[in-house]
């Protein structure tokens, strides 16, 4: 049975804590709230960790967050041996903010990379210290130095990053905004969330359900650590924090 949940992180990715009521505890101990600021593993971005604060001040440690029967159903996975809350119990969810912020910066950096390298994306994975994006790119013809410089130009521009919504019909009318070669945005809700960069999406706009920073400047210094050949038509770009190391 799918549960209706308010996904507070879509409204405010900077929400460090959020009140909610336990609506279910599944047979594996997964906790479902009616409102949550925990992001569930999806689109290459790992699920949030953190804890639930109970009325008596005690904590239930959360080791990851996953989706249920649909992307709209968010399940908080407690650490082994943690007590189970009661259905109807009111709790406050606290995300591991330091980790989330790194993931937000990295996820935004992945979008910036897709602007600099406008090729079909075959795979992506967001990490706390390193992220990777794979492109359908038979002959690279690019260098990590050039790509890093172009990415930092966008970062330094401190452009706004924001979300907007379009209908599924609007997406069907312009499928070119989908960058992923193998994954399509989830459908059924009637609308699709876009993440845009730049005034009036002047730099980028693409479907995404993840969390991002508010300006490109918040990403900080980044570089491409390595470009790898992964198959005949696949190139893997590894994004890392910090300046490009000197050769």
C-alpha positions in Angstrom: 0.0 0.0 0.0 1.4 3.3 -1.1 1.3 6.2 1.4 0.7 9.9 0.6 3.6 11.9 2.0 4.5 15.6 1.9 8.1 15.8 0.6 9.3 18.8 2.4 12.8 18.7 0.8 11.2 19.7 -2.5 9.9 22.9 -0.9 13.1 23.7 0.9 16.3 21.7 0.5 17.8 23.6 3.4 15.2 22.3 5.9 17.4 20.6 8.5 14.5 19.4 10.7 10.9 18.6 10.1 8.0 17.5 12.2 6.0 14.5 11.1 3.7 11.8 12.3 4.4 8.1 11.9 1.9 6.6 9.5 3.4 3.2 9.2 6.3 0.9 10.1 6.8 -1.8 7.5 7.7 -5.5 8.1 11.4 -4.6 7.7 11.3 -1.8 10.3 11.2 1.0 7.7 9.5 4.1 9.1 7.0 6.1 7.0 6.0 9.7 8.0 3.3 11.9 6.7 5.9 14.7 6.1 9.6 14.3 5.8 12.7 16.4 4.9 14.7 13.1 4.3 15.6 12.6 0.6 15.3 9.0 -0.6 17.9 7.4 -2.8 17.1 8.3 -6.4 18.6 9.7 -9.6 22.1 8.8 -8.5 21.8 10.8 -5.2 22.1 8.7 -2.1 19.4 8.8 0.6 19.7 11.0 3.7 20.9 9.9 7.1 20.2 11.4 10.4 17.8 10.7 13.3 14.3 11.0 14.5 13.7 12.8 17.8 10.9 11.5 19.9 8.8 13.4 22.4 10.9 12.3 25.3 14.1 13.5 23.6 15.4 10.0 22.7 16.6 9.3 19.2 16.1 6.7 16.5 19.2 6.7 14.2 18.5 6.6 10.5 21.1 5.0 8.3 19.6 5.6 4.9 16.4 6.6 3.2 14.8 4.7 0.2 11.6 4.9 -1.9 8.7 2.5 -1.6 6.1 1.5 -4.1 6.6 4.9 -5.8 9.0 7.8 -5.8 6.4 9.6 -3.6 6.7 7.1 -0.8 9.8 7.7 1.4 10.9 5.1 3.8 13.4 5.9 6.6 15.6 2.9 7.5 16.7 2.8 11.1 20.0 1.5 12.3 20.0 -2.1 13.6 18.7 -2.4 17.1 16.9 0.9 17.2 13.4 1.0 18.8 10.4 1.2 16.6 8.1 4.2 16.9 4.3 3.7 17.3 1.9 4.5 14.4 0.5 7.9 15.2 3.6 9.0 17.1 4.8 12.5 16.5 8.5 12.9 15.8 11.0 15.4 14.5 13.3 14.3 11.7 16.8 15.7 11.7 19.0 15.2 8.6 22.8 14.9 8.7 23.1 18.4 7.3 26.9 18.4 6.7 26.5 15.3 4.5 23.4 16.6 2.8 25.0 20.0 1.9 28.0 18.2 0.3 25.6 16.1 -1.8 23.6 19.2 -2.8 26.8 20.9 -3.9 27.9 17.8 -5.8 24.5 17.3 -7.4 24.5 20.8 -8.6 28.1 20.3 -10.0 26.8 17.3 -12.0 24.2 19.6 -13.6 27.0 22.1 -14.4 29.1 19.4 -16.0 26.1 18.4 -18.2 26.0 22.0 -19.4 29.7 22.0 -20.3 29.4 18.5 -21.8 26.0 18.5 -23.6 26.0 14.8 -24.4 23.5 12.1 -23.5 24.0 10.9 -19.9 24.2 7.1 -19.5 24.8 7.0 -15.8 25.5 9.2 -12.8 26.3 8.9 -9.1 26.5 11.7 -6.5 29.0 11.3 -3.7 30.1 13.3 -0.7 33.7 13.8 -2.0 33.5 12.6 -5.6 30.8 12.2 -8.1 30.8 10.7 -11.6 28.8 11.3 -14.7 29.0 9.0 -17.7 28.3 10.4 -21.2 27.6 8.7 -24.5 30.7 10.2 -26.1 32.6 8.0 -28.6 35.6 10.3 -29.0 36.2 12.5 -26.0 38.2 15.3 -27.6 38.0 17.1 -24.3 40.5 17.5 -21.4 39.9 17.7 -17.7 41.7 21.1 -17.7 39.3 22.6 -20.2 36.2 21.1 -18.7 37.3 22.2 -15.2 37.8 25.7 -16.3 34.4 25.9 -18.0 32.7 24.5 -15.0 34.4 27.0 -12.7 33.3 29.8 -15.0 29.7 28.9 -14.3 30.4 28.4 -10.6 32.1 31.8 -10.3 29.1 33.4 -12.0 27.1 32.7 -8.9 24.0 32.0 -11.0 20.6 31.2 -9.3 19.6 27.6 -9.1 15.9 26.9 -8.7 13.1 24.5 -9.5 9.9 24.9 -11.6 7.2 22.6 -12.7 5.9 21.6 -16.1 3.0 19.3 -17.1 3.7 15.9 -18.6 2.2 17.2 -21.8 4.8 20.0 -21.9 7.5 17.4 -21.5 6.1 15.3 -24.3 6.1 18.4 -26.5 9.8 19.0 -25.8 11.5 15.6 -24.9 15.0 17.2 -25.7 15.1 18.6 -22.2 15.7 15.0 -20.9 19.5 14.5 -20.7 19.5 10.9 -19.5 19.8 8.4 -22.2 18.4 5.5 -20.2 16.2 7.0 -17.4 13.0 8.9 -17.8 11.3 11.2 -15.2 8.7 9.4 -13.1 5.2 10.0 -14.5 1.7 9.7 -13.1 1.5 12.8 -10.9 0.6 15.0 -13.9 3.7 17.3 -13.6 7.4 17.1 -13.9 10.0 19.0 -11.7 12.7 20.9 -13.6 15.9 22.2 -12.0 17.1 25.4 -13.7 20.3 27.4 -13.6 20.6 31.0 -14.5 18.0 33.8 -14.8 15.0 32.4 -16.8 16.9 29.1 -17.1 19.4 30.8 -19.4 22.1 28.3 -18.6 20.2 25.0 -18.1 16.9 23.3 -17.3 16.4 19.6 -17.0 14.1 17.2 -15.1 15.4 16.3 -11.7 13.9 15.4 -8.3 17.1 15.8 -6.3 18.4 18.5 -3.9 20.6 21.4 -5.0 22.2 24.6 -3.7 20.6 28.0 -4.3 23.4 29.5 -6.4 26.2 28.0 -8.4 28.7 29.9 -6.2 27.8 27.7 -3.3 29.2 24.7 -5.1 32.7 26.0 -4.4 35.8 25.1 -6.1 35.6 21.9 -8.2 37.5 20.1 -10.9 37.5 17.0 -13.1 39.9 14.6 -11.5 39.8 12.0 -14.3 38.2 11.2 -17.6 38.0 7.4 -18.2 37.0 5.4 -21.2 34.2 2.9 -20.2 33.3 1.1 -23.3 33.3 2.1 -27.0 30.9 5.0 -26.6 31.1 5.8 -22.9 33.3 8.3 -21.1 33.3 8.7 -17.3 34.0 12.2 -15.8 34.9 12.3 -12.1 34.1 15.5 -10.3 36.0 16.4 -7.1 36.1 19.3 -4.7 39.0 21.6 -4.6 41.3 23.1 -7.3 42.7 21.0 -10.2 46.0 19.5 -8.9 49.1 20.6 -10.7 50.6 18.0 -13.0 
